[in-house]
Amino acid sequence: MFDQLMPNPMVKYTLESPQMTPRLLIVNYSLDPTNTIFGHQREIVEKLSVKFVSTAVISAQGSQVKMKNLNDKDTLHLVINWEENKSFRNILRAYSVFIKALYCFRPQLVFFHMTDTLAAMFSPLLALLRIPQALWYAHASNSKFLKVSRLFIKMIVSSTPGSFPEKDEKVKYIGQSINTELFSFQERSLESPIHAIYFGRFDPSKNLDRVIETSLINSDNEGLIDSLTIMGTPSNQKAESYKNGLERRFKSLIENQKLYFNPSVPRSKIPDLTRRYNLFIHSFEGSLDKVLLEATLLGLPVVTVNQEFIKEFGNWSNSGSSLKEELLGYLDSDLEHRKATVLKRYKLVSENHGIDRWIEKLYFELIGLSNKS
């Protein structure tokens, strides 16, 4: 019975023959485009599905979505309906959906996108069935689920070397997948008054207390930063407590209309809502954060201490060792230098991190993985 699920090693797929592609199963978190964290997964599935003759999707959350594959047929979409703090129920439901996908769809290739948890659960059985599998992982932290997945998964895809916790021959680096049509360049004044913004995840790892202190309290730049808006909604109790602490700590800044906390919005609304701002400030020090690239595409000057961003796009100060130095470096720069740097960074992101280029690179690696298996 298991032999019927295993791929045929005699079949070789080529990029020149799109009708000869393996049956691809994509496992992700959600296909809901309004999801403020995972909304881009819908775009990726849609663009990747049309490159394969037959595709199926397992999502942890959300409702079922209709999409097309290369032959203009509907893509099978199964949803686990994962619920927080219901581990036993989630495990049973996940394996039920997974087994259904195996027997109904018979995948010849599996791609886990931003879901190392499900990769850890499903990869041992897939390895037993000799079905090639790949995982997208772009975090500097080495999660327990990643450690399990690496024992069974033959290929891992990440954005940059610093966006993966260890050196590993399995890892392929293909940049980030940014929608360059949605996040398009906007002309804006780069002179004072400066209205700064941060948008993205709201949790302690983003060091938002440092962003606030550097922007609005540091005496060296007092009066140059007119306001700071933090746009994000806590996704768990720990993040909610963190936000409540910031609101108490910086109450006077909020009352004086220097600091604003706004909720997250769907990614499709971010370009319009950021038009009035002329600086993006960011203090996450881990992997290459997508929001840095999205802000850059919008024409926002980016001030950050993220080393993966600085390696590729440079910095404003000579050292760039602290957020204060980076911000002062930007504030001390002249208008022409600001404009030239913003435009240069915009072009680099467009060339190296657009979603279409990312899809082509991923497709190349997935076909290569299939042929090696």
Order of alpha helices (4+ residues) and beta strands (2+ residues): beta-alpha-beta-beta-alpha-beta-alpha-beta-alpha-beta-beta-beta-alpha-beta-alpha-alpha-beta-alpha-beta-alpha-beta-alpha-alpha-alpha-alpha
